Amino acid sequence: MQVWAIANQKGGVGKTTTTLFLGRGLAQAGHRVLLIDLDPHASLTRAFAVPSAPPPSGTHDLFGSSGATLASLARSTDIEGLKLVAAQPALATLERRGATQPGLGLALGRALHGAHGLYDYALLDCPPTLGLLMINALAAADRLVVPTQTDQLALHGLADMLRTAEMVERSRRRPLPGFVVPTLYDRRTRAGIHNLDLLHDRYEGRVWPHAVPVDTRLRDANALTAAVPPTGRGADAYRRALTWLLAQPDASQRQAA
């Protein structure tokens, strides 16, 4: 099972939309895919219309003593081959518990290890903050995918995210390949064009050569989670981005090279 962490320490960069499109693209290709919502804001969970009251079972249960597994928490979606583990607001309490409860930093990794053989891909939709949940995701991931807008503030956030990934990579002592997907790109603006060029200059070889354009159709959660694949410029761009990501070498291939 390949584990991809979709993460950025800056919010509003299209992280959840990226997780959703990559996941449904993998499922459409015939893979068994598990989406795991790690964000207390639960945007991915809400996109699939999971009721918030009472709070659903989900990722928070992995950090307790209930013995919950990813298989027991996964719920079916309208997209064939795609399952979801929902998020709950209680995830926000884990930061406090982490200071007094040892072992929480590896809880997600243990749960993913127990799910090997059940899924081909697990995609982790991370919160936009550096904390226990993001560290769990980076510690467990086989690769990092960083969606980022093409503006100056987003470039700073990208640099912070990649530094965090390098720190976790050193700590876990195995590679964490990181790849960048430019999002919310407006080719009509000089700033957008300039910042996309900067991305390629600074992170050559790690950035998808194109960009997901601004597309209002990407805001329709009902359409994005429906059984029928969404259409439009944004959807087409994400399909091409997934093809590029799948063509990138994994950690073992990079070490061999």
C-alpha positions in Angstrom: 0.0 0.0 0.0 1.3 3.4 -1.0 0.7 6.2 1.5 0.6 9.8 0.2 0.4 12.7 2.6 -1.3 15.7 1.0 -0.1 18.6 3.1 0.8 22.3 3.3 1.3 24.4 6.4 -0.6 27.2 4.6 -4.4 26.9 4.3 -6.5 27.7 1.3 -4.2 26.1 -1.3 -6.6 23.5 -2.6 -5.3 20.7 -0.3 -8.7 18.9 0.2 -9.7 19.3 -3.5 -6.3 17.8 -4.5 -6.8 14.9 -2.1 -10.2 14.2 -3.6 -9.2 14.4 -7.2 -6.1 12.3 -6.8 -8.0 9.7 -4.8 -10.9 9.4 -7.3 -8.4 9.3 -10.2 -6.6 6.4 -8.6 -9.9 4.6 -8.0 -11.0 5.2 -11.5 -7.8 3.5 -12.6 -8.9 0.4 -10.7 -7.1 0.9 -7.5 -8.5 0.4 -4.0 -8.2 3.8 -2.4 -8.7 5.0 1.2 -9.0 8.7 1.9 -8.2 9.6 5.5 -9.4 13.0 6.8 -7.0 14.3 9.5 -8.2 17.9 9.5 -10.4 18.9 12.5 -12.3 21.2 10.1 -13.4 18.1 8.2 -13.7 19.7 4.8 -13.2 16.3 3.0 -15.7 14.7 5.3 -18.3 17.4 4.6 -17.7 17.1 0.9 -19.0 13.5 1.1 -22.0 14.7 3.1 -21.2 12.7 6.2 -23.5 13.9 9.0 -21.8 15.9 11.7 -24.3 15.2 14.4 -23.8 13.0 16.2 -20.1 13.1 15.5 -19.2 10.2 13.1 -16.7 7.5 13.9 -13.4 8.3 12.3 -9.8 9.2 12.6 -9.9 10.4 16.2 -10.8 6.8 17.2 -7.4 5.7 16.0 -5.7 7.7 18.8 -7.8 6.2 21.6 -8.0 2.8 23.3 -11.1 1.6 21.5 -9.1 -0.8 19.2 -10.6 0.8 16.1 -8.9 0.0 12.8 -9.0 1.7 9.5 -11.0 -1.1 8.0 -13.7 -0.8 10.7 -13.8 3.0 10.3 -13.8 3.2 6.5 -17.1 4.1 4.9 -18.2 3.6 1.3 -18.7 6.5 -1.0 -20.6 6.9 -4.3 -17.2 6.5 -6.1 -16.4 2.9 -6.9 -13.2 1.8 -5.3 -13.0 4.8 -3.0 -13.6 4.7 0.8 -13.3 7.4 3.4 -12.3 7.6 7.1 -14.1 10.7 8.4 -12.7 13.5 10.6 -14.2 14.7 13.8 -13.8 18.1 15.7 -12.3 16.1 18.6 -9.1 15.8 16.6 -8.3 19.3 17.8 -7.8 18.0 21.3 -5.0 15.6 20.3 -2.3 18.3 20.6 -3.0 18.6 24.4 -3.2 14.9 24.9 0.1 14.4 23.0 2.0 16.1 25.7 1.0 13.6 28.3 0.1 10.4 26.4 3.2 8.8 24.8 2.8 6.9 21.5 0.3 9.2 19.8 2.9 10.3 17.3 3.0 6.8 15.8 -0.7 5.9 16.1 -1.5 6.6 12.5 1.5 4.6 11.3 0.4 1.6 13.3 -3.1 1.8 11.9 -1.8 2.1 8.3 0.4 -0.9 8.9 -2.6 -2.9 10.0 -4.4 -2.0 6.7 -1.7 -3.3 4.4 -3.2 -5.6 1.8 -6.7 -4.0 2.1 -6.0 -0.9 -0.1 -3.6 0.0 -2.8 -3.3 3.7 -1.8 -4.1 5.7 1.3 -4.3 9.5 0.9 -4.0 11.6 4.0 -5.7 15.0 4.0 -3.6 16.9 6.5 -4.5 19.9 8.6 -2.9 23.2 7.6 -0.9 23.4 10.8 2.3 21.8 12.0 1.3 19.6 14.9 0.7 16.1 16.0 -1.6 15.2 13.2 0.7 16.4 10.4 3.7 14.8 12.0 1.8 11.5 12.2 1.1 11.8 8.5 4.6 12.7 7.4 6.1 9.9 9.6 3.9 7.3 8.0 3.9 8.5 4.4 5.8 7.1 1.4 5.6 10.4 -0.4 4.5 14.0 0.2 2.3 15.9 -2.2 2.2 19.7 -1.6 -0.5 21.7 -3.4 0.4 25.4 -3.5 -1.0 28.5 -5.0 1.2 30.6 -7.3 1.4 33.7 -5.1 4.2 35.0 -2.9 2.7 34.1 0.5 2.1 30.5 -0.7 5.7 30.2 -1.8 6.8 31.0 1.7 4.4 28.4 3.0 5.8 25.9 0.6 9.3 26.5 1.8 8.2 25.9 5.4 6.4 22.7 4.5 9.4 21.3 2.7 11.7 22.2 5.6 9.3 20.3 7.9 9.4 17.3 5.6 13.2 17.3 5.7 13.1 17.4 9.5 10.8 14.4 9.7 12.8 12.6 7.0 15.9 12.9 9.1 14.1 11.7 12.2 12.5 8.7 10.6 15.7 7.8 8.7 14.1 6.9 5.4 13.4 9.1 2.4 10.2 11.1 2.0 10.0 12.2 -1.6 8.1 15.5 -2.0 6.3 16.7 -5.1 4.6 20.1 -5.7 1.3 20.6 -7.5 0.6 24.3 -8.4 -3.0 25.1 -7.8 -5.5 28.0 -8.3 -3.4 29.3 -11.1 -4.6 32.5 -12.9 -2.6 32.8 -16.1 -4.1 36.3 -16.7 -2.0 37.8 -14.0 1.6 38.7 -14.2 2.2 37.7 -10.6 0.8 34.2 -11.2 3.0 33.7 -14.2 6.1 35.0 -12.4 5.5 32.9 -9.3 4.9 29.8 -11.3 8.3 30.4 -13.0 9.9 30.8 -9.5 8.4 27.5 -8.4 10.1 25.7 -11.3 13.4 27.6 -10.8 13.6 26.8 -7.1 12.3 23.3 -7.0 13.3 22.0 -10.5 12.2 18.4 -11.0 9.9 18.4 -8.0 7.1 20.5 -9.5 4.5 19.4 -11.9 5.3 21.3 -15.1 1.7 22.6 -15.4 -0.8 24.1 -13.0 -4.4 23.5 -11.9 -6.3 26.6 -13.1 -8.8 28.6 -11.2 -12.1 26.9 -12.0 -15.4 27.6 -10.2 -16.6 24.1 -10.9 -14.0 22.9 -8.3 -16.1 24.5 -5.6 -19.1 22.2 -6.1 -18.6 19.5 -3.5 -21.6 17.5 -4.6 -20.2 17.3 -8.1 -16.7 16.4 -6.9 -18.0 13.5 -4.9 -20.6 12.1 -7.3 -20.3 8.8 -9.0 -20.0 10.5 -12.4 -16.5 12.1 -12.8 -16.5 15.9 -12.8 -15.6 17.8 -16.0 -13.9 21.1 -16.8 -10.4 22.6 -17.0 -9.7 22.0 -13.3 -10.7 18.3 -13.4 -8.7 17.8 -16.6 -5.6 19.4 -15.0 -5.8 17.1 -11.9 -6.0 14.0 -14.2 -2.8 15.2 -15.8 -1.2 15.9 -12.5 -2.0 12.4 -11.3 -0.4 10.9 -14.4 2.8 12.9 -13.7 2.9 12.0 -10.0 2.5 8.3 -10.8 5.5 8.6 -13.2 7.8 10.0 -10.4 10.2 7.5 -8.8 9.4 6.3 -5.3 11.9 6.3 -2.5 13.6 3.0 -3.3 14.1 4.0 -6.9 15.6 7.3 -5.9 18.0 5.6 -3.6 19.0 3.1 -6.4 19.6 6.1 -8.7 
